[in-house]
C-alpha cells in the first residue's frame, strides 16, 4: 500500500474534479464555492510552496446544456468556454494563469501526441500557468463513446510524471457524469502501477486540497479493491 500521509515533498499533481463536486446540490449550476476553494488552495500551494497542479475538470456539459434532450457533445462545446472563463477569472486574481487542453480519446493511445502533451504542460508549469484539461467532447464520434475523466487523469499524470492524483468526488458521482467507482478503481490501479499515489477526497469539503498537501486532518481515504470509498467522516461514497 502506498503511504499517502506525507505529501510535503510532492512537486507535481493532477486534480480531477468530478461532475457532482463541481455542480451545485441541484446538479444544474457550477458551484462557485468549490471552484473558489480550489483556486485558493492551488494558488497558495503553487506560489508559497512551489507545488504544481494540472486540473482535469468536469462541468462543461452542465454549463452549456440548454435542454435535457440536447446532445452532450453540443452542450460541452458551448459550456467549456464558460467554464474556462470562471477558472481564468479565479486564478488570475490569485496570480496564476490558465491554459486549455482538450484531448480526444484516440490521442491517449498516440505516443507522439502524449509526448507533446507532456511538453506543453511542462511549458505551462514553467510560466505559472495551470493546465485546465478535459476530453475534446464536441468531436467525439458519439456521446456513447466519450471516455471518462478518471482515465484521462491517470494518463495525464503518467505522461507528465506527476507524483499524485487527487480525485475530488462525492456520493452522487456514481450516478452523474461518466466516472463512478469502477472508473476510479481502474484509473487508480493504472496510476499506482506506475508509482503514482492516488486518493479520493470529499469534493465539497472546504479547502480540502490545501489540507491534504499541508498534512492536516483531511477527509480522505484511498480506494482499494474490495473496499468502499468514504469521506473522512465515514460517509460512504460508493463500493467497488
Secondary structure as UniProt FT lines:
FT   TURN            8..9
FT   STRAND          12..17
FT   HELIX           19..22
FT   TURN            25..26
FT   HELIX           32..49
FT   STRAND          52..57
FT   HELIX           60..64
FT   TURN            68..69
FT   HELIX           72..92
FT   TURN            93..95
FT   STRAND          97..103
FT   HELIX           105..109
FT   HELIX           111..125
FT   TURN            126..128
FT   STRAND          129..135
FT   HELIX           137..139
FT   HELIX           143..145
FT   HELIX           149..159
FT   TURN            160..161
FT   STRAND          164..169
FT   HELIX           171..174
FT   HELIX           181..193
FT   TURN            194..195
FT   STRAND          197..202
FT   TURN            203..204
FT   TURN            206..207
FT   HELIX           208..213
FT   TURN            214..215
FT   STRAND          220..221
FT   TURN            225..226
FT   STRAND          228..230
FT   TURN            232..233
FT   STRAND          236..239
//
